[in-house]
Each structure stands twice: as C-alpha cells, then as structure tokens.
Amino acid sequence: MAIVKMKRVRLIALARDRDALLSELLHVGCVEVREPEESLLEGDALLHRDVSALAEARGDLTSLQHAIEVLSRYAPRKKSLFTPRARMREAELLDESARQAALTKAETINGHARTIGQLNAREARVHADRLALEPWSGCDVPLEQKGTAKTELLLGTVPNTVDFDALAGALDEAAGAAEVRRLSVDREQQYLEVIVHRDCRQEALDALRSFGFSFAQLRDLTGTARENLLALGRELDEIAARRNREIAAITEMGPCLDELKTGLDRVEQVIATESARERILTGGSILCLEGWASVPEIPELEKALAKFDCAYELTEPKEEEYPDVPVELRNGKLVRPMNMVTDMYSLPAYGTVDPNPLMAPFFIIFYGMMMADMGYGLIMMLLSAVILLKARPNGATMRYMIPLMGLCGISTFIWGFLTGGFFGDLIPQMRGILTGVDPESIPLWSLFSPLDDALMVLVGSLILGVIQIFTGMIVSMVKQIRRGETMAALCNEGAWFAVFILAGIGFAAGKLSWGLIAGLVILVVANACGKKGFGIITGVFGALYNGITGYFSDIMSYSRLMALMLAGAVVAQVFNKLGAITGNIVFFFIIAMIGNALNFALNILGCFVHDMRLQCLEFFGRFYEDGGKPFRPLNINTKYVDIEK
C-alpha cells in the first residue's frame, strides 16, 4: 500500500457526546485531531478550546513513572531479554477503577520514597553536626557553661600552621592568669580551649588574635560535646532503623510493579484523549473537530460515527495542502522492516513515492554481500527468531529492527554459502588440526572466493550499483512524466540512459568509442534544448561535468560492497589461523570464537552504516522527497502490554 491516502475530516457533534465520541475515535485509531485554525479563535468568536484534564493526567503519569523507578531501585527484578509483554483486552486496559488503584499504590510508594528522602536529608544534617562537634570531644565542660564568676571559657580555632608553643608563650606573657589547651588537630585547624581570668580577657584575646584565633561556631547546645555526640549517634541509629522500615514497606510492594506499568499504559491513553480534547472547539452545546483520517479505516470510522447525532465531511486534500498532510507507511511483511531506515532518515512527503519497496531488495542483498558468512547469518536468523517468538517486541524501533536483522541474516547466509565462508575458514582449519592435512587442500565448496576473485567481486559490486542507480533514475523519470515534465525527464535521466545503453552496445560490439561518441551527441542535444547563445555552451559543459563526475563517483561508492566482504573474510581467517598455530583443538576453538565474535560485532554495525549510506545518498538522492510529518492518530498506544482486540 506504500504511503496511505488521507482525507481531511471535519465534524460537528453534540457537546454531551464528547467523551463517548473520543472513546470511539480512540478505539478506531485512524483520526489525527489537529490544532484548530487561529482564525476561529480570534476576537469574539463563538468557538473556544475545550477544557481538558491534561495537566492532571500528566501529573498521574509522573507519579507512576516515579513509583516504577522507586520499585526498580528498592525491589529490583531480574531482567530478561526474552520476557514477553503481557496481553489484555482493550476494555480491560481502559478500566477506570484499575487505573485509580494503580495511582493509589503509586502514591503510597512515592510517600515512602519521600519519607526516605526526608530521612536522608536529616541524616546529612546530623552527620554535619557530628563532624562539627567531634573536634571538641575533649572538652569536659558543658557547652552552655561560659565560665565562672572570675574566669571565662573561650573555645576557638587557629590555623594548623601556627606554632602552639609560641601561642601558649605569647598568651602567658600577655595575660598571666590564662591557660590554653589543645583539644584536637586536623589538616586545617587546631581546636583550642582557653580559660582566662575576666580581668585579663582583652589582653588574652589580643594575643590570640595575633595568631589568627576565631571563636567556635557552635549551636546552642547543652551538656558536654561527648554527651551531644552520643545523642547524635542515637539519632542516626533511629534514622537508619526508620529508613529500613520504609525500604521494607517499598520492598513488600514489589509485586505491584506490573500493575504500575499497566497503570502507566492506562494513563497514556487518558493523556492521548485529553490532548485531543484540547484541540476540540466547543460553542456550548456543540463541538467542532478537524483532523486527518486514513482512508483504509474510513468505513470503520463511518460505522463508529453513525452511533452519534453528528454531521461530518471527508474530503481529499488539495495539492497545495500536501505539506500539511500526515504520512503513514504500510507495506507487506518483507518490506515493513525497512520503515526503520526511512524513520531514521526522514519520512517521504505526502503525494510522493514510498522508497521502501524499491529499497528493500537492495538493502538486504547489499547487507548480506558485505557480511557474507553462513555462521554469522545463522546467528542473526536465530537471534531474530528467538526474540520475535519469545519477547514479541513492539517498540518503535525493535519491531522493525529485529525482523530486518532476520532478513539480512538470510541474505548473509546465502552469500556465505556462495563464498564458502562459515566463521571464515573455521571448518577447514578444524579439519587440518584433527587430520593433519593442509586446510587449503580441503576448502568448503564455493562459487567464488572474496580473496581469490576480488576483481570479479568488485565488478559485481559495481554492476549492482548501476542497477540500483538505474532504478532510481527510472523512478525519477516516471515522477516527472506524471507531473507533465516529459521533456525534462527525457533531457536529463533519459539522455543518460541513452549514453549507458549506447556505451554498452558499443562495448559488446567492440566499438566502444563509437558508442561513447553517439552518447555524447545525445547529451549535447538534450542539454542544449531550450537554451540560446552562450547558455548552450555553459549548460552543456555543466551537464557533462556534473553528470560524468556524479555518476562515476556514485558507481564507485558501491566498491565498498567488495571492500567489506573482503575485510570480514580476512579478519575471520586471521583469527582462525592464529588459533590453528596452537595445534590444540580447544585453544583453536577459543581463539577462533573470540576473534569471530569481535569480527561479527564490528561488521553487524559497520555493514548497516555503509548500507544506509548507499541508500540515503546514492539511491534516495535521485527521486526521494523527504519532509513528511508522521501520522499520529488518537489510538491505543502502549509500552508494557499488548492489546487483543
């Protein structure tokens, strides 16, 4: 089906049917509700945006997400790649009571998490208080005691670099009735206890300040420092005990994780509905809705709308509206995985060509040619089959990537069979170790070898490139002809087709020069068409230069097919030979498998990147028009469960 046709939908219904109408649209899942036109909202218009509970729904979503994170942290589960998603019916997913139950449990979990956060903050403050008091633990005088009738107690610090003996001597000289004691020392400061007669207080302070003395910044505490430290220790124990109780309460709710995840999917549907509600215009007793509907589901949409007292129209978009029309791609099972490539690049513009059916065979063949190993192909096919059967992936990327990996695995296996590669030359090397026969004398059957027939592989790569480039040129010509630009199509791609055909005929007949001359004449005539004077010369020269350099560089880009096939085969054989040097079958197998694992990991990504480049630059550049906006209908879209309708 390629790019799905869309129709603009305009609907007027009774405001009292709003919730039921949105529920039906959610069920049908084929209408994208668009923002209302600003002209309808300006001035004293009768229509205004409908009121929604979107902010509240997003708050519920945040609450569930946080609760899931909390459970994952305090009650983690063993994760498995092949754990399938739960299945449920649509009515069960939209159950309001189940959603509220999940939100209640999420709030309970979040409450415990908030308490833990408060306890952690309190613990940090207590630790800070302990750190501040520990240097004064040697002071036996209660901290609220500032001295006696005749003496005064001074607690303070001086820098660690101060000579304590010099400080004590200066204090004794300035105020004879004074005594200083060093309580503790750390990297930065010395902590001092000074007892001085009140009559000598000022002289003692002057002497101390000359050494950088500053008073201790202690809170209004009672009792000795040691007593306060013991009290803070007991408080820390109490905080730890309470935190453990809160963690235990969260852990007990670990089995609720699946319910919370399902609740999150339920809230996502509410958000989708409320987002659509915000785009609806209402005038009190009526509502107005505008958007786009996919044509294949229109019969189902009309059946759903027949349940309501409403008026609606479905119209084909005009060509000037195409930039605003959303795009949805639908293809068969073999082509659908290629949506991953177009999603990463850009969706095609509405009214243009879907590249996926054209690209799929080239992408899969090119990928297999670059990997070209039966062992690697088997791994890719097995991984794809196991993940599809066990995990049933349905994410935006995984639902395309895993089937695509399986298709590329089939191609890799076929090319590996043609080149005689099974983890490189693993089997011949293994036979050589077991039998003592030269591995090169007992190779696997192959149609050709990347190492021995590199020139043939290069020529084959370039031929495949020419075929893909020709395909892009044909599509470009068809598009131009359909738009009524027949002359432009013939003078551009058509002229170059003639050049290639005449060159091929001339080469086959042994008169390549005559074929090239004939092609050159056609190019000159085609590019001079419609031009006058000096414009003929510049037009012809520019077309020749750009065409020759462009086509030559594009075709040569396909040499990477040969380069990656050759590189992968060489790396695999190098590791196999390194293992064979040991002469021990166990060591050989270990070294060979480690090397092939590294080679496989490198190639599975490298081949994808190079394949993407060939499609997006060499192929798409000839006919592809990007810029399509993705079709986002109001439908049931879940992350953790699969819906059975």
C-alpha positions as CSV (number, residue, x, y, z in Angstrom):
1,M,0.0,0.0,0.0
2,A,3.0,2.3,0.5
3,I,2.0,5.8,1.5
4,V,-1.5,5.6,3.0
5,K,-4.0,8.0,1.5
6,M,-5.5,10.6,3.9
7,K,-8.7,12.5,3.9
8,R,-9.5,15.7,5.8
9,V,-12.3,15.1,8.3
10,R,-14.5,17.9,9.7
11,L,-17.1,17.0,12.3
12,I,-19.8,18.8,14.3
13,A,-21.4,16.9,17.2
14,L,-23.3,17.5,20.4
15,A,-21.1,18.5,23.3
16,R,-22.8,15.9,25.5
17,D,-21.4,13.2,23.3
18,R,-17.8,14.4,23.6
19,D,-16.4,11.7,25.9
20,A,-18.2,8.9,24.1
21,L,-17.1,10.2,20.7
22,L,-13.4,10.4,21.8
23,S,-13.7,6.9,23.2
24,E,-14.9,5.7,19.8
25,L,-12.1,7.5,18.0
26,L,-9.6,6.0,20.4
27,H,-11.0,2.6,19.6
28,V,-11.0,3.1,15.8
29,G,-7.5,4.6,15.9
30,C,-7.5,6.3,12.5
31,V,-8.1,10.0,13.1
32,E,-5.4,12.6,14.0
33,V,-7.1,15.5,15.6
34,R,-5.4,18.7,14.5
35,E,-5.0,22.1,16.2
36,P,-7.9,24.5,15.4
37,E,-7.2,27.3,13.0
38,E,-6.3,30.6,14.7
39,S,-8.9,32.4,12.7
40,L,-11.6,30.5,14.5
41,L,-10.3,31.6,17.9
42,E,-9.7,35.3,17.2
43,G,-11.8,38.2,18.6
44,D,-15.2,37.4,20.0
45,A,-15.6,34.1,18.2
46,L,-18.3,31.8,19.4
47,L,-16.0,28.8,19.5
48,H,-13.2,28.3,22.1
49,R,-10.9,25.5,23.1
50,D,-12.5,22.7,25.1
51,V,-11.5,22.2,28.7
52,S,-9.3,19.2,29.4
53,A,-7.7,17.4,32.4
54,L,-4.4,17.1,30.5
55,A,-2.3,18.6,33.3
56,E,-3.8,16.3,35.9
57,A,-3.2,13.3,33.6
58,R,0.4,14.2,33.1
59,G,0.8,14.5,36.9
60,D,-0.6,11.0,37.2
61,L,1.9,9.8,34.6
62,T,4.8,11.4,36.5
63,S,3.6,9.8,39.7
64,L,3.5,6.3,38.1
65,Q,6.9,6.8,36.5
66,H,8.5,7.8,39.8
67,A,6.9,4.8,41.6
68,I,8.2,2.4,39.0
69,E,11.7,3.9,39.4
70,V,11.4,3.6,43.2
71,L,10.4,-0.1,42.9
72,S,13.1,-0.8,40.4
73,R,15.7,0.6,42.8
74,Y,14.5,-1.0,46.1
75,A,12.8,-4.1,44.8
76,P,14.7,-4.9,41.5
77,R,13.7,-7.9,39.4
78,K,15.9,-10.0,37.2
79,K,15.5,-8.7,33.7
80,S,15.3,-11.0,30.7
81,L,15.7,-10.0,27.1
82,F,13.1,-12.6,26.1
83,T,10.3,-11.7,28.6
84,P,7.1,-11.3,26.6
85,R,4.8,-8.4,27.2
86,A,1.5,-9.0,29.0
87,R,-1.7,-9.3,26.9
88,M,-5.0,-7.8,27.8
89,R,-8.2,-6.7,26.1
90,E,-8.9,-3.1,25.2
91,A,-11.8,-2.8,27.7
92,E,-9.5,-4.0,30.5
93,L,-6.8,-1.5,29.6
94,L,-9.3,1.4,29.8
95,D,-10.8,0.2,33.1
96,E,-11.0,3.4,35.3
97,S,-11.1,1.6,38.6
98,A,-7.9,-0.3,37.8
99,R,-6.2,3.0,36.8
100,Q,-7.2,4.6,40.1
101,A,-6.0,1.5,42.1
102,A,-2.6,1.8,40.4
103,L,-2.4,5.5,41.2
104,T,-3.3,4.8,44.8
105,K,-0.4,2.3,45.1
106,A,1.9,4.6,43.3
107,E,1.1,7.4,45.8
108,T,1.8,5.0,48.7
109,I,5.2,4.0,47.2
110,N,6.0,7.7,46.5
111,G,5.1,8.5,50.1
112,H,7.6,6.0,51.4
113,A,10.1,7.4,48.9
114,R,9.5,11.0,50.1
115,T,10.0,9.8,53.7
116,I,13.2,8.2,52.8
117,G,14.3,11.4,51.1
118,Q,13.5,13.4,54.3
119,L,15.3,10.9,56.4
120,N,18.4,11.1,54.2
121,A,18.3,14.9,54.4
122,R,18.0,14.7,58.2
123,E,20.8,12.2,58.3
124,A,23.1,14.5,56.3
125,R,22.4,17.3,58.8
126,V,23.1,15.1,61.8
127,H,26.4,13.9,60.2
128,A,27.3,17.5,59.7
129,D,26.6,18.3,63.3
130,R,28.8,15.3,64.4
131,L,31.6,16.5,62.2
132,A,31.4,19.9,63.8
133,L,31.4,18.5,67.3
134,E,34.0,15.8,67.1
135,P,37.0,18.2,67.4
136,W,35.6,19.4,70.7
137,S,35.0,16.0,72.2
138,G,38.0,16.5,74.5
139,C,36.3,19.4,76.3
140,D,34.7,18.2,79.5
141,V,32.9,21.4,80.3
142,P,29.3,21.6,79.4
143,L,28.9,23.7,76.2
144,E,26.3,26.0,77.8
145,Q,28.9,26.8,80.5
146,K,30.7,30.1,79.6
147,G,32.9,30.2,82.7
148,T,32.7,31.2,86.4
149,A,32.4,34.4,88.4
150,K,36.1,35.0,88.0
151,T,37.0,33.1,84.8
152,E,35.8,32.8,81.3
153,L,35.9,29.8,78.9
154,L,36.9,30.5,75.3
155,L,36.6,27.9,72.6
156,G,38.1,28.6,69.2
157,T,40.5,27.7,66.4
158,V,43.7,28.8,64.9
159,P,45.3,27.7,61.6
160,N,47.2,24.4,61.6
161,T,50.4,26.2,60.7
162,V,50.5,28.1,64.0
163,D,53.2,27.0,66.5
164,F,51.2,26.0,69.5
165,D,54.1,26.6,71.9
166,A,54.7,30.1,70.6
167,L,51.0,30.8,71.0
168,A,51.0,29.5,74.6
169,G,54.0,31.6,75.5
170,A,52.6,34.8,74.0
171,L,49.3,34.2,75.9
172,D,51.2,33.7,79.2
173,E,53.2,36.8,78.6
174,A,50.1,39.0,77.7
175,A,47.8,37.6,80.4
176,G,49.4,35.7,83.2
177,A,46.1,34.5,84.5
178,A,45.3,32.3,81.5
179,E,45.7,28.7,80.4
180,V,45.3,27.2,76.9
181,R,44.8,23.6,76.0
182,R,44.8,22.0,72.5
183,L,41.9,19.7,72.2
184,S,42.5,18.3,68.7
185,V,44.2,19.0,65.3
186,D,43.1,18.3,61.7
187,R,44.5,19.2,58.3
188,E,43.4,22.8,58.5
189,Q,42.9,23.9,62.1
190,Q,43.9,23.5,65.8
191,Y,41.0,23.4,68.2
192,L,41.8,25.3,71.5
193,E,40.2,25.6,74.9
194,V,41.3,28.8,76.7
195,I,40.5,29.6,80.4
196,V,41.3,33.2,81.3
197,H,40.6,35.5,84.3
198,R,38.0,38.0,83.4
199,D,40.3,40.9,84.3
200,C,42.8,39.8,81.6
201,R,40.2,38.8,78.9
202,Q,41.0,41.6,76.5
203,E,44.8,41.1,76.7
204,A,44.4,37.4,76.1
205,L,42.1,38.0,73.1
206,D,44.6,40.4,71.6
207,A,47.4,37.8,71.9
208,L,45.3,35.0,70.5
209,R,44.0,37.1,67.5
210,S,47.6,37.8,66.5
211,F,47.8,34.1,65.8
212,G,44.5,34.0,63.8
213,F,42.2,32.9,66.6
214,S,38.5,32.8,65.9
215,F,35.6,31.7,68.1
216,A,34.0,28.3,67.6
217,Q,30.6,28.4,65.8
218,L,28.6,26.0,67.9
219,R,24.9,25.8,68.2
220,D,23.1,26.5,71.5
221,L,23.8,23.0,72.9
222,T,23.6,21.8,76.5
223,G,25.8,19.2,78.1
224,T,29.3,18.2,77.0
225,A,30.4,17.7,73.5
226,R,30.7,13.9,74.2
227,E,27.1,13.8,75.5
228,N,25.9,15.6,72.4
229,L,27.9,13.2,70.2
230,L,26.3,10.2,71.9
231,A,22.8,11.8,71.4
232,L,23.5,12.4,67.7
233,G,24.7,8.8,67.3
234,R,21.4,7.6,68.8
235,E,19.5,9.8,66.4
236,L,21.5,8.3,63.5
237,D,20.5,4.8,64.6
238,E,16.9,5.9,64.8
239,I,17.0,7.4,61.3
240,A,18.6,4.2,59.9
241,A,16.0,2.0,61.6
242,R,13.1,4.1,60.3
243,R,14.6,4.2,56.8
244,N,14.9,0.4,56.8
245,R,11.3,0.2,57.8
246,E,10.3,2.4,54.8
247,I,12.5,0.4,52.5
248,A,10.9,-2.8,53.7
249,A,7.5,-1.3,53.1
250,I,8.5,-0.5,49.5
251,T,10.0,-3.9,49.0
252,E,6.8,-5.5,50.1
253,M,5.1,-3.7,47.2
254,G,7.5,-5.1,44.7
255,P,4.8,-7.5,43.2
256,C,2.9,-4.3,42.2
257,L,5.4,-3.4,39.6
258,D,3.4,-5.0,36.7
259,E,0.3,-3.3,37.9
260,L,2.0,0.1,38.0
261,K,3.4,-0.5,34.5
262,T,-0.1,-1.3,33.2
263,G,-1.4,1.7,35.1
264,L,1.1,3.8,33.2
265,D,-0.2,2.5,29.9
266,R,-3.7,3.3,31.1
267,V,-2.7,6.9,31.9
268,E,-1.1,7.2,28.5
269,Q,-4.5,6.6,26.9
270,V,-6.0,9.3,29.1
271,I,-3.3,11.7,28.0
272,A,-3.9,10.9,24.4
273,T,-7.6,11.5,24.8
274,E,-7.2,14.7,26.8
275,S,-4.6,16.0,24.3
276,A,-7.2,15.5,21.5
277,R,-9.9,17.2,23.7
278,E,-7.7,20.3,23.9
279,R,-7.8,20.6,20.1
280,I,-11.6,20.4,20.0
281,L,-13.6,23.6,19.7
282,T,-16.8,24.0,21.5
283,G,-19.6,26.6,21.5
284,G,-21.5,25.3,24.5
285,S,-23.9,22.7,23.2
286,I,-21.9,21.7,20.1
287,L,-18.3,20.7,19.4
288,C,-16.2,21.0,16.3
289,L,-13.4,18.6,15.4
290,E,-11.0,18.8,12.5
291,G,-8.2,16.4,11.5
292,W,-7.0,13.7,9.1
293,A,-8.3,10.2,8.7
294,S,-6.5,7.3,7.0
295,V,-8.6,6.1,4.0
296,P,-8.4,2.3,4.6
297,E,-10.2,2.7,8.0
298,I,-12.8,5.2,6.9
299,P,-15.6,2.5,6.6
300,E,-14.9,1.6,10.3
301,L,-14.8,5.3,11.2
302,E,-18.2,6.0,9.5
303,K,-19.7,3.0,11.3
304,A,-18.5,4.4,14.6
305,L,-19.8,7.9,13.8
306,A,-23.2,6.5,12.9
307,K,-23.8,6.0,16.6
308,F,-23.9,9.8,17.3
309,D,-26.1,12.7,16.2
310,C,-23.3,14.4,14.2
311,A,-22.5,15.9,10.8
312,Y,-19.2,15.3,9.2
313,E,-17.4,15.5,5.8
314,L,-14.4,13.7,4.4
315,T,-12.5,15.5,1.6
316,E,-9.5,14.7,-0.5
317,P,-6.6,17.0,0.3
318,K,-5.7,19.5,-2.4
319,E,-2.1,19.5,-3.8
320,E,-1.3,22.8,-2.0
321,E,-2.3,21.1,1.3
322,Y,0.1,18.1,0.8
323,P,2.9,19.6,3.1
324,D,0.4,19.5,6.0
325,V,-1.0,16.1,5.3
326,P,0.5,13.5,7.7
327,V,2.3,10.4,6.4
328,E,1.8,6.8,7.3
329,L,3.7,3.9,5.6
330,R,2.1,0.5,5.2
331,N,3.8,-2.4,3.4
332,G,4.0,-6.2,3.5
333,K,5.9,-8.2,6.0
334,L,9.0,-8.3,3.8
335,V,9.1,-4.6,3.2
336,R,7.8,-3.3,6.5
337,P,11.1,-3.6,8.4
338,M,12.6,-1.0,6.0
339,N,10.5,1.6,7.8
340,M,13.3,1.6,10.3
341,V,15.6,3.2,7.6
342,T,13.1,5.8,6.5
343,D,12.2,6.7,10.1
344,M,15.9,7.3,10.8
345,Y,16.3,9.3,7.6
346,S,13.0,11.2,7.1
347,L,9.5,10.2,6.0
348,P,8.6,10.8,2.4
349,A,6.4,13.8,1.7
350,Y,2.8,13.1,1.1
351,G,1.9,12.5,-2.6
352,T,5.4,11.2,-3.4
353,V,7.0,7.8,-3.6
354,D,7.5,5.4,-0.7
355,P,11.1,4.2,-1.2
356,N,10.7,1.1,1.0
357,P,9.5,-1.4,-1.7
358,L,12.2,-0.2,-4.0
359,M,14.9,-0.1,-1.3
360,A,14.2,-3.4,0.4
361,P,15.8,-5.9,-2.0
362,F,18.9,-3.7,-2.5
363,F,19.4,-3.2,1.2
364,I,19.0,-6.8,2.1
365,I,21.2,-8.0,-0.8
366,F,23.9,-5.4,-0.1
367,Y,24.0,-6.2,3.7
368,G,24.3,-10.0,3.0
369,M,27.0,-9.4,0.5
370,M,29.1,-7.3,2.9
371,M,28.7,-9.9,5.8
372,A,28.9,-13.0,3.5
373,D,29.3,-15.7,6.1
374,M,27.0,-18.7,6.8
375,G,27.9,-18.7,10.5
376,Y,27.1,-15.0,11.0
377,G,23.9,-15.4,9.0
378,L,22.7,-18.3,11.2
379,I,23.4,-16.3,14.4
380,M,21.3,-13.3,13.0
381,M,18.5,-15.6,12.0
382,L,18.4,-17.4,15.3
383,L,18.5,-14.2,17.3
384,S,15.7,-12.7,15.3
385,A,13.5,-15.8,15.5
386,V,14.0,-16.2,19.3
387,I,13.4,-12.6,20.1
388,L,10.3,-12.4,17.9
389,L,8.8,-15.6,19.3
390,K,9.8,-15.1,23.0
391,A,9.8,-11.3,23.6
392,R,7.3,-10.2,20.9
393,P,8.9,-6.7,20.5
394,N,6.5,-3.9,19.8
395,G,8.6,-0.8,20.4
396,A,9.1,1.9,17.8
397,T,12.5,0.6,16.7
398,M,12.6,-3.1,17.8
399,R,9.5,-4.1,15.9
400,Y,11.4,-3.1,12.7
401,M,15.0,-3.9,13.6
402,I,14.5,-7.5,14.7
403,P,12.7,-8.7,11.5
404,L,15.2,-6.7,9.4
405,M,18.1,-8.5,11.2
406,G,16.4,-11.8,10.3
407,L,16.0,-10.9,6.6
408,C,19.6,-9.7,6.5
409,G,20.7,-12.9,8.2
410,I,19.1,-14.9,5.4
411,S,20.9,-12.9,2.8
412,T,24.2,-13.2,4.8
413,F,23.8,-17.0,4.9
414,I,23.2,-17.2,1.1
415,W,26.2,-15.0,0.3
416,G,28.2,-17.0,2.8
417,F,27.2,-20.2,1.0
418,L,28.3,-18.8,-2.3
419,T,31.7,-17.7,-1.0
420,G,32.3,-20.8,1.2
421,G,32.5,-18.9,4.5
422,F,31.5,-20.4,7.8
423,F,33.0,-18.3,10.5
424,G,35.7,-17.6,7.9
425,D,37.6,-20.9,7.2
426,L,36.7,-22.4,10.6
427,I,35.8,-25.9,9.2
428,P,38.9,-26.4,7.0
429,Q,41.2,-25.2,9.8
430,M,39.5,-27.5,12.3
431,R,39.8,-30.4,9.9
432,G,43.5,-29.6,9.4
433,I,44.1,-29.7,13.2
434,L,42.3,-33.1,13.6
435,T,43.7,-34.8,10.5
436,G,47.0,-33.0,9.9
437,V,46.0,-32.2,6.3
438,D,46.7,-28.8,4.9
439,P,43.5,-26.7,5.4
440,E,43.8,-25.1,1.9
441,S,43.5,-28.5,0.3
442,I,40.1,-29.2,1.8
443,P,38.1,-25.9,1.5
444,L,34.3,-25.7,1.6
445,W,32.5,-25.5,-1.7
446,S,32.1,-22.0,-3.0
447,L,31.0,-20.4,-6.2
448,F,33.8,-17.7,-5.8
449,S,36.2,-16.6,-3.2
450,P,36.5,-12.9,-2.0
451,L,40.3,-13.4,-1.7
452,D,41.0,-15.1,-5.0
453,D,38.3,-13.5,-7.1
454,A,38.5,-9.9,-5.7
455,L,38.3,-8.3,-9.2
456,M,35.2,-10.3,-10.1
457,V,33.6,-9.3,-6.8
458,L,34.4,-5.6,-7.5
459,V,32.9,-5.8,-10.9
460,G,29.8,-7.5,-9.5
461,S,29.5,-4.8,-6.8
462,L,29.6,-2.0,-9.4
463,I,27.0,-3.8,-11.6
464,L,24.7,-4.0,-8.6
465,G,25.3,-0.3,-8.0
466,V,24.5,0.5,-11.6
467,I,21.2,-1.5,-11.3
468,Q,20.2,0.5,-8.2
469,I,21.1,3.8,-9.8
470,F,19.1,2.9,-12.9
471,T,16.2,2.1,-10.7
472,G,16.4,5.5,-9.1
473,M,16.6,7.1,-12.5
474,I,13.6,5.3,-13.7
475,V,11.5,6.3,-10.7
476,S,12.6,9.9,-11.2
477,M,11.6,9.9,-14.9
478,V,8.2,8.4,-14.1
479,K,7.6,11.1,-11.4
480,Q,8.5,13.9,-13.9
481,I,6.3,12.4,-16.6
482,R,3.4,12.1,-14.3
483,R,3.8,15.8,-13.4
484,G,3.8,16.7,-17.1
485,E,7.5,17.3,-17.3
486,T,8.2,14.8,-20.0
487,M,10.8,16.9,-21.9
488,A,12.8,17.4,-18.7
489,A,12.7,13.7,-18.0
490,L,14.0,12.9,-21.5
491,C,16.7,15.5,-21.5
492,N,18.0,14.6,-18.0
493,E,17.8,10.9,-17.0
494,G,16.6,9.9,-20.4
495,A,19.7,11.2,-22.1
496,W,22.0,9.5,-19.6
497,F,20.1,6.2,-20.1
498,A,20.9,6.5,-23.8
499,V,24.5,7.1,-23.0
500,F,24.8,4.0,-20.9
501,I,22.9,1.9,-23.4
502,L,24.9,3.0,-26.4
503,A,28.2,2.6,-24.4
504,G,27.1,-1.0,-23.5
505,I,26.2,-1.8,-27.1
506,G,29.5,-0.3,-28.4
507,F,31.4,-2.3,-25.8
508,A,29.6,-5.5,-26.8
509,A,30.2,-4.9,-30.5
510,G,33.9,-4.0,-29.9
511,K,33.3,-0.3,-30.9
512,L,33.1,1.4,-27.6
513,S,34.4,4.7,-29.0
514,W,31.5,5.0,-31.4
515,G,29.0,4.2,-28.7
516,L,30.5,7.0,-26.5
517,I,30.5,9.5,-29.3
518,A,26.9,8.7,-30.1
519,G,26.0,9.1,-26.4
520,L,27.9,12.4,-26.2
521,V,26.0,13.8,-29.2
522,I,22.7,12.9,-27.4
523,L,23.9,14.6,-24.3
524,V,24.8,17.8,-26.2
525,V,21.5,17.9,-28.0
526,A,19.5,17.2,-24.8
527,N,21.2,19.8,-22.7
528,A,21.2,22.4,-25.5
529,C,17.5,22.1,-25.8
530,G,15.7,25.3,-24.8
531,K,18.8,27.3,-24.4
532,K,20.2,30.2,-26.5
533,G,23.6,31.7,-27.2
534,F,26.3,31.3,-24.6
535,G,23.8,29.5,-22.3
536,I,24.1,26.5,-24.7
537,I,27.8,26.2,-24.0
538,T,27.6,26.6,-20.2
539,G,24.6,24.3,-20.0
540,V,26.2,21.5,-22.0
541,F,29.5,21.8,-20.2
542,G,27.9,21.9,-16.7
543,A,25.7,18.9,-17.5
544,L,28.6,16.9,-18.9
545,Y,30.9,17.7,-16.0
546,N,28.3,17.2,-13.2
547,G,26.9,14.1,-14.9
548,I,30.2,12.4,-15.5
549,T,31.7,13.1,-12.1
550,G,28.5,12.4,-10.3
551,Y,27.7,9.1,-11.9
552,F,31.3,8.0,-11.7
553,S,31.6,8.7,-8.0
554,D,28.2,7.2,-7.2
555,I,29.0,4.0,-9.0
556,M,32.4,3.7,-7.4
557,S,30.8,4.1,-4.0
558,Y,29.5,0.6,-4.4
559,S,33.0,-0.7,-4.3
560,R,32.5,-0.7,-0.5
561,L,30.5,-3.9,-1.0
562,M,33.6,-5.7,-2.1
563,A,35.8,-4.0,0.4
564,L,33.7,-5.0,3.5
565,M,33.2,-8.6,2.1
566,L,37.0,-8.9,1.7
567,A,37.8,-7.3,5.1
568,G,35.3,-9.5,7.0
569,A,36.7,-12.7,5.4
570,V,40.3,-11.7,6.0
571,V,39.8,-10.9,9.7
572,A,37.9,-14.1,10.3
573,Q,40.7,-16.2,8.6
574,V,43.4,-14.4,10.5
575,F,41.9,-15.3,13.9
576,N,41.3,-18.9,12.7
577,K,44.9,-19.2,11.7
578,L,46.1,-17.7,15.0
579,G,44.1,-20.4,16.8
580,A,45.4,-23.1,14.4
581,I,49.0,-22.2,15.3
582,T,48.5,-23.7,18.8
583,G,47.8,-27.1,17.3
584,N,45.3,-27.7,20.1
585,I,41.6,-28.0,19.1
586,V,40.4,-26.5,22.4
587,F,42.7,-23.4,22.2
588,F,41.9,-23.1,18.5
589,F,38.2,-23.1,19.1
590,I,38.5,-20.5,21.9
591,I,40.7,-18.1,19.9
592,A,38.7,-18.5,16.7
593,M,35.4,-17.9,18.5
594,I,36.7,-14.8,20.3
595,G,38.0,-13.4,17.0
596,N,34.9,-14.2,15.1
597,A,32.7,-12.6,17.9
598,L,34.7,-9.4,17.6
599,N,34.5,-9.6,13.8
600,F,30.8,-10.2,13.9
601,A,30.1,-7.3,16.4
602,L,32.2,-4.9,14.2
603,N,30.6,-6.0,10.9
604,I,27.0,-6.1,12.0
605,L,27.1,-2.4,12.7
606,G,29.6,-1.4,10.0
607,C,27.6,-3.1,7.3
608,F,24.4,-1.4,8.4
609,V,26.1,2.1,8.4
610,H,27.6,1.5,4.9
611,D,24.3,0.1,3.6
612,M,22.4,3.1,4.9
613,R,24.9,5.4,3.2
614,L,24.3,3.7,-0.2
615,Q,20.5,4.0,0.2
616,C,20.3,7.6,1.6
617,L,23.0,9.2,-0.7
618,E,23.3,7.2,-3.9
619,F,19.7,6.0,-4.2
620,F,17.4,8.5,-2.4
621,G,19.1,11.4,-4.0
622,R,17.7,10.6,-7.4
623,F,14.0,10.6,-6.6
624,Y,13.3,10.9,-2.9
625,E,11.4,13.9,-1.5
626,D,11.5,14.0,2.3
627,G,9.8,16.2,4.9
628,G,6.7,14.1,5.7
629,K,5.0,14.6,9.0
630,P,4.3,11.3,10.9
631,F,0.7,10.4,11.2
632,R,-0.2,10.4,15.0
633,P,-3.8,9.3,15.3
634,L,-5.8,9.1,18.5
635,N,-5.3,5.4,19.2
636,I,-4.3,3.0,21.8
637,N,-0.5,3.0,22.1
638,T,1.1,1.0,24.9
639,K,4.6,0.4,26.3
640,Y,4.2,-2.5,28.6
641,V,1.2,-4.5,27.4
642,D,-0.2,-5.8,24.1
643,I,-3.8,-5.3,23.3
644,E,-6.0,-8.1,22.0
645,K,-9.0,-6.6,20.1
